[in-house]
């Protein structure tokens, strides 16, 4: 059993995850909650963290065909002509990140600029190095963590 990334049709991630669960295949579709504002209301909605991707924990030989046949699945994500394996620690890091509130403090200089590399001092990603991609306001930054392959918005505590 290993985790694999599956490419889905656009906006079908949650549905694919549900269909896989219905046939007994363990899947993980990371979602985050965001406050959306329309002209007449505000609402908290769940957004998929990785668009068009779902992770499955399967034995590729026995369950690979069932995953491919699931409505909404395009194919596995391939690396060097083989389905790409996602490490257990990476799945756990994503799950822990989404379950915890991310408070980040910067080691060293507290004046953060776009392009700076910082080390995360607290939280589930403690010790990770991230590049500052943008400043949302004085307390929020957009970070890119290359080792995990995603960007996130984090609260900055000085």
Order of alpha helices (4+ residues) and beta strands (2+ residues): beta-alpha-beta-beta-beta-beta-alpha-beta-beta-beta-beta-alpha-beta-beta-beta-beta-beta
